[in-house]
Every structure is written in structure tokens, then in C-alpha cells.
Amino acid sequence: MNREIRDQVVGVTEELLEAMPLTSRHLLVMGVSTSEIVGRRIGTFGSDEAAAAVLEGALAVQSRHSYHLAFQCCEHLNRALVVKRMTVEAFGLTEVNAIPVPRAGGAMASSVFRRLPEAVLVESVQADAGIDIGSTLIGMHLKPVAVPVRPTQKQVGEAFVTMAKTRPKLIGGARAVYVLEGDKPD
């Protein structure tokens, strides 16, 4: 099952990248309920094995595209996020002092914190895109204009997948001219 979870994470991530290509200038937030992945109710049955498979899949895709990753903790750590120290520096994030553990942070965040080199916790991010596996509610960590991306693969394990990309706000009014996706200004 771990290989299947890993492959499913790779699949949904690649699908998101088709909708919004991400580079080293971008941040992708992931919220993951390992309980939901293994078919249980969120917060009731954290799985380090499922977390390891998700992380493996996420890092496999990220290594080919160089974007930054942030993994959301549960509400017991106020949905803080685990990132690499280089991500803190790249985006000017605010580091906080806590160590996520399965019962305060969640199985995914605690697993990432142990496995990710130079992992630190930050209070919040404004990510360019997001993947929510298991209805963890990542919206607070997305830039203000989030646009749903409908995955063809709707689950990782038993958990539902929701994805979003973001776009800049359209400001101005009737006379404003916008650069729309794929267009280049003259």
C-alpha cells in the first residue's frame, strides 16, 4: 500500500503542476490526514507509514521542479507548517518554536519534521498552490485568490483530494487591462 500511496501523491502533484507550473520561486502547501488515507476519521489513527509514503512521493516530484514545500500541522499547533530552513530564508517566513508530534501536530507533520533535513516550524505561509489530502483545510495558507483544480484522481488511499492554484488579484475596473493566464503583455 505504501508504494500505491507514493504513486498516487506523485500523480496528483503532477496533475497540479500541469495546471500551474511551479519553480524555485513558488511554494506548495500540503495538508495531509494520514488517518483519512488509511480509511479512518481525521485525527484518530495517524500512520507514520502513510506519512513516509506521502513525503517520498512529494519529494520525488519536488526534486524535478525545485519549488518549495510546506506541510501543515493539525489544529493543536495552530496549523503551523514544517518547511526547510532555506524556505524560511527564501520567503521571509516567521519561525516558531515547537516540535510537531503525532498528538500535537499530526502524523504527517511529525514525520516530515523528523525526516526533512533542516526542518523548522513556521507560523504561516502564503503559498502559490496547495494539495489537501483528507480535508485538512489548507485555505488559510494560500494566497488570497485561490482557484480550484479538479483532480482526475480524486483520492490518495481512502482520503479525498482537493487542490488549488492561485492567481494575482484583478484590480482596477471596466477600463483595466489584465494579463490573463498564457497571455503576454505587448
LOLUM-571693 format. One record per residue: residue in three letters; x, y, z of N, C-alpha, C in turn. Coordinates in steps of 0.001 Angstrom, whole numbers, padded with zeros to 6 digits, always signed. Layout:
ALAXYZXYZXYZ ...
This chain:
MET+000818-001201+000000+000000+000000+000000+000864+001269+000000 ASN+002040+001240+000639+002878+002431+000687+003321+002876-000696 ARG+003650+001926-001565+004037+002262-002936+002862+002885-003676 GLU+001677+002357-003433+000471+002893-004064+000214+004332-003605 ILE+000346+004598-002312+000163+005955-001784+001189+006897-002401 ARG+002441+006477-002424+003506+007282-003021+003160+007627-004465 ASP+002765+006634-005235+002443+006844-006643+001221+007750-006815 GLN+000242+007634-005938-000937+008495-006001-000562+009949-005710 VAL+000332+010163-004737+000793+011523-004433+001549+012100-005629 VAL+002393+011304-006234+003101+011744-007443+002078+012131-008515 GLY+001066+011316-008701+000055+011581-009730-000703+012873-009508 VAL-001211+013096-008297-001978+014327-008060-001075+015552-008128 THR+000158+015427-007677+001085+016565-007716+001423+016927-009157 GLU+001686+015928-009970+001973+016204-011384+000769+016815-012079 GLU-000417+016390-011694-001625+016964-012274-001767+018440-011885 LEU-001461+018776-010648-001487+020173-010220-000457+020994-011000 LEU+000721+020420-011210+001773+021126-011938+001415+021362-013402 GLU+000546+020532-013962+000049+020789-015316-000829+022034-015322 ALA-001608+022222-014265-002497+023382-014168-001734+024648-013798 MET-000657+024497-013012+000154+025644-012595+001598+025190-012422 PRO+002418+025391-013432+003828+025013-013280+004477+025778-012132 LEU+005206+025083-011297+005874+025688-010143+007381+025612-010320 THR+008066+026672-009895+009522+026744-009983+010083+027087-008606 SER+011363+027388-008551+012010+027734-007278+011455+029017-006672 ARG+010692+029781-007425+010051+030999-006904+008732+030701-006190 HIS+008279+029444-006227+006948+029093-005731+006983+028207-004489 LEU+005859+028248-003777+005673+027444-002571+004385+026642-002710 LEU+004486+025347-002465+003348+024435-002482+003075+023988-001055 VAL+001857+024205-000574+001466+023752+000760+000711+022435+000637 MET+001026+021521+001549+000315+020240+001597-000272+020043+002989 GLY-001540+019717+003025-002207+019303+004247-002582+017853+004079 VAL-002214+017019+005049-002393+015578+004875-002926+014949+006163 SER-004027+014240+006060-004509+013404+007149-004163+011958+006833 THR-003183+011428+007539-002837+010026+007323-003944+009112+007842 SER-004702+009589+008816-005857+008809+009288-006842+008589+008152 GLU-007152+009652+007428-008088+009550+006302-007513+008666+005202 ILE-006211+008752+004958-005589+007924+003924-005812+006444+004213 VAL-005709+006052+005485-005873+004637+005833-007319+004272+006142 GLY-008257+005192+005843-009679+004871+005956-010301+005153+007304 ARG-009671+005940+008127-010211+006310+009437-010604+007785+009439 ARG-011270+008210+010512-011670+009608+010652-010451+010454+010995 ILE-010380+011645+010415-009256+012554+010614-008924+012705+012112 GLY-007647+012606+012429-007186+012797+013798-007325+011604+014719 THR-007678+010445+014178-007938+009308+015072-006961+008144+014918 PHE-006189+008112+013817-005386+006920+013556-004187+007267+012685 GLY-003364+008184+013171-002210+008624+012402-001307+007466+012009 SER-000763+007539+010820+000073+006468+010293+001417+007014+009827 ASP+002486+006632+010518+003825+007045+010113+004185+006442+008765 GLU+003699+005240+008486+003987+004597+007199+003341+005370+006051 ALA+002094+005772+006234+001424+006564+005197+002125+007910+005036 ALA+002534+008526+006148+003248+009807+006092+004549+009669+005307 ALA+005280+008605+005559+006546+008382+004848+006302+008223+003347 ALA+005234+007534+002975+004914+007338+001563+004519+008657+000902 VAL+003732+009476+001607+003342+010779+001073+004580+011650+000883 LEU+005438+011686+001892+006650+012502+001802+007541+012034+000651 GLU+007686+010746+000502+008506+010210-000589+007965+010653-001942 GLY+006650+010565-002122+006041+010996-003381+006174+012490-003600 ALA+005949+013270-002542+006047+014729-002652+007462+015165-003006 LEU+008450+014556-002361+009849+014917-002626+010316+014458-004010 ALA+009765+013344-004479+010144+012845-005808+009778+013859-006886 VAL+008581+014433-006787+008158+015415-007781+008886+016740-007557 GLN+008977+017160-006308+009620+018434-005975+011068+018468-006451 SER+011762+017362-006377+013173+017333-006784+013350+017607-008277 ARG+012318+017350-009063+012387+017599-010512+011994+019026-010893 HIS+011375+019760-009955+010850+021092-010285+011393+022204-009391 SER+011991+021874-008273+012675+022823-007385+011788+023806-006629 TYR+010478+023657-006627+009626+024521-005814+009835+024166-004341 HIS+009337+025013-003469+009449+024790-002027+008187+024098-001522 LEU+008344+023315-000469+007227+022579+000139+006992+023043+001568 ALA+005725+023063+001957+005331+023329+003342+004269+022300+003713 PHE+004448+021643+004863+003491+020631+005326+002774+021156+006560 GLN+001463+021220+006474+000647+021795+007537+000496+020856+008730 CYS+000630+021421+009923+000333+020694+011165-001175+020727+011422 CYS-001610+019951+012396-003021+019958+012770-003335+021179+013648 GLU-004587+021289+014044-005024+022471+014798-004390+022582+016180 HIS-003839+021498+016716-003205+021556+018035-001918+022363+018031 LEU-001359+022609+016851-000229+023531+016707-000636+024723+015836 ASN-001934+025054+015899-002474+026208+015178-002170+026177+013681 ARG-002102+024996+013122-001852+024787+011697-000541+025421+011225 ALA+000447+025431+012138+001797+025837+011747+002269+024887+010655 LEU+003418+025168+010058+003879+024364+008926+005336+023975+009073 VAL+005661+022786+008592+007034+022298+008565+007616+022641+007205 VAL+008760+023323+007219+009478+023687+005995+010970+023492+006228 LYS+011736+023556+005163+013191+023563+005279+013646+024976+005661 ARG+014749+025066+006353+015286+026374+006735+015471+027276+005513 MET+015912+026718+004392+016101+027529+003185+014793+028157+002704 THR+013655+027521+002983+012350+028075+002622+012027+029277+003492 VAL+012390+029203+004774+012207+030342+005683+012940+031553+005115 GLU+014175+031334+004711+015003+032424+004193+014498+032920+002834 ALA+014083+032021+001973+013638+032399+000631+012361+033236+000652 PHE+011464+032973+001611+010165+033647+001636+009991+034592+002825 GLY+011029+034753+003646+010936+035653+004797+009876+035221+005795 LEU+009810+033933+006081+008781+033387+006972+009165+033577+008440 THR+008182+033486+009318+008398+033619+010747+008487+032245+011388 GLU+009661+031921+011910+009876+030642+012571+009238+030669+013965 VAL+008661+029547+014358+008104+029393+015705+008775+028211+016380 ASN+008667+028156+017688+009374+027143+018459+008415+026080+018971 ALA+008350+024992+018264+007593+023809+018682+008114+022641+017857 ILE+007905+021460+018367+008254+020245+017637+006970+019464+017435 PRO+006556+019275+016200+005336+018508+015974+005525+017040+016357 VAL+004545+016521+017053+004491+015107+017440+003120+014587+016993 PRO+002951+013281+016908+001686+012765+016373+000425+013329+017040 ARG+000439+013550+018352-000774+014022+019020-000863+015549+019121 ALA+000147+016247+018656+000117+017712+018599+000942+018132+017383 GLY+000300+018134+016262+000962+018440+015002+000503+017480+013931 GLY+000264+016240+014339-000216+015229+013414+000890+014318+012922 ALA+000491+013143+012458+001459+012144+011996+002265+012655+010807 MET+001620+013380+009895+002337+013854+008709+003391+014867+009093 ALA+003008+015896+009832+003957+016951+010206+005085+016404+011072 SER+004766+015521+011999+005825+014983+012868+006787+014110+012063 SER+006262+013374+011106+007111+012548+010253+008016+013413+009380 VAL+007452+014456+008788+008239+015360+007948+009315+016042+008790 PHE+008960+016490+009988+009916+017186+010852+011119+016293+011170 ARG+010867+015006+011377+011961+014066+011673+012787+013734+010442 ARG+012169+013678+009289+012841+013182+008086+013440+014261+007187 LEU+012920+015465+007237+013358+016514+006331+014614+017194+006876 PRO+015674+017261+006081+016884+017936+006555+016613+019409+006881 GLU+017148+019877+007983+016996+021267+008428+015535+021701+008506 ALA+014688+020843+009056+013271+021171+009199+013058+022158+010341 VAL+012192+023129+010104+011784+024082+011123+010280+024281+011002 LEU+009708+024893+012012+008282+025182+012025+008080+026676+011795 VAL+007122+027023+010934+006768+028422+010709+005299+028618+011030 GLU+004967+029864+011343+003610+030176+011774+002594+030107+010638 SER+002968+030643+009484+002036+030665+008359+002815+030885+007066 VAL+002148+030637+005953+002704+030897+004629+001591+031459+003747 GLN+001967+031986+002624+001037+032382+001566+001488+031637+000320 ALA+001038+030405+000199+001506+029502-000857+000859+029822-002198 ASP+001576+029433-003246+001108+029628-004611+000129+028549-005044 ALA+000200+027384-004408-000671+026266-004762-000771+025346-003545 GLY-001765+024462-003564-001931+023573-002431-002595+022260-002804 ILE-002237+021258-002018-002856+019936-002130-003338+019557-000740 ASP-004625+019267-000641-005234+018885+000627-005681+017435+000498 ILE-005054+016571+001265-005369+015150+001241-006060+014802+002550 GLY-007372+014624+002494-008118+014253+003693-008832+015388+004389 SER-009152+016456+003677-009955+017573+004204-009330+018217+005438 THR-008067+018616+005321-007358+019237+006440-007512+020758+006471 LEU-008089+021338+005449-008378+022768+005359-007113+023625+005281 ILE-006521+023675+004101-005279+024414+003882-005502+025843+003391 GLY-006739+026238+003186-007037+027530+002571-006389+028719+003240 MET-006211+028667+004542-005603+029789+005257-004151+030011+004859 HIS-003540+029040+004189-002143+029148+003805-001944+029379+002308 LEU-003011+029724+001606-002919+030037+000175-002993+031551-000027 LYS-002390+032030-001100-002523+033438-001454-004004+033759-001635 PRO-004387+035028-001537-005802+035398-001467-006719+034917-002580 VAL-006266+034787-003819-007184+034352-004875-006854+032909-005251 ALA-007559+031981-004614-007362+030552-004868-008357+030095-005930 VAL-007861+029268-006835-008671+028740-007922-008650+027217-007823 PRO-009822+026572-007706-009826+025108-007594-009222+024436-008827 VAL-008510+023359-008579-008017+022486-009640-008672+021138-009391 ARG-009466+020688-010321-010208+019435-010164-009337+018259-010584 PRO-008927+017433-009624-008081+016287-009992-008894+015180-010647 THR-008277+014490-011589-008937+013310-012143-008807+012152-011153 GLN-007700+012119-010433-007517+011139-009346-008027+011806-008082 LYS-009144+011382-007579-009841+012081-006506-009463+011618-005101 GLN-008611+010594-004987-008242+010089-003674-006778+009693-003620 VAL-006227+009789-002407-004948+009165-002060-005298+008201-000941 GLY-005104+006923-001193-005618+005930-000258-007124+006097-000202 GLU-007662+006249+001008-009099+006465+001190-009454+007932+001359 ALA-008464+008833+001322-008672+010261+001580-009008+011016+000299 PHE-009978+011917+000398-010328+012773-000727-009240+013817-000954 VAL-009028+014173-002218-008016+015156-002587-008704+016409-003123 THR-008274+017554-002604-008691+018855-003091-007426+019629-003429 MET-007424+020326-004563-006229+021077-004960-006620+022488-005380 ALA-005641+023385-005280-005870+024757-005714-004581+025359-006234 LYS-004749+026264-007181-003663+027130-007619-004106+028542-007247 THR-003211+029498-007328-003594+030871-007037-003262+031752-008231 ARG-003834+032924-008230-003544+033913-009260-003530+035287-008597 PRO-002875+036256-009244-002910+037615-008700-004328+038174-008722 LYS-004609+039114-007803-005906+039783-007772-006070+040607-009046 LEU-007287+040646-009573-007612+041525-010684-008091+042833-010065 ILE-007362+043907-010300-007738+045193-009714-008057+046172-010820 GLY-008690+047257-010490-008992+048285-011487-010473+048400-011681 GLY-010926+048108-012842-012340+048243-013142-012577+048028-014615 ALA-013612+048665-015125-014034+048453-016507-012956+048821-017513 ARG-012090+049782-017175-011067+050224-018122-009736+049503-017948 ALA-009637+048677-016943-008371+047977-016671-008085+046932-017745 VAL-006818+046699-017977-006366+045672-018911-005587+044658-018082 TYR-005872+043384-018261-005268+042337-017452-004385+041423-018287 VAL-003360+040872-017644-002567+039816-018235-003203+038521-017765 LEU-003838+037814-018657-004509+036579-018289-003585+035404-018520 GLU-003907+034290-017907-003089+033082-017982-002725+032781-019430 GLY-001425+032677-019694-000952+032343-021024-000715+033545-021929 ASP-001278+034716-021570-001077+035919-022371+000213+036610-021965 LYS+000776+037344-022901+001943+038171-022610+001604+039596-023003 PRO+001929+040567-022127+001611+041953-022487+002482+042431-023651 ASP+001938+043329-024442+002689+043901-025569+003629+044981-025097 
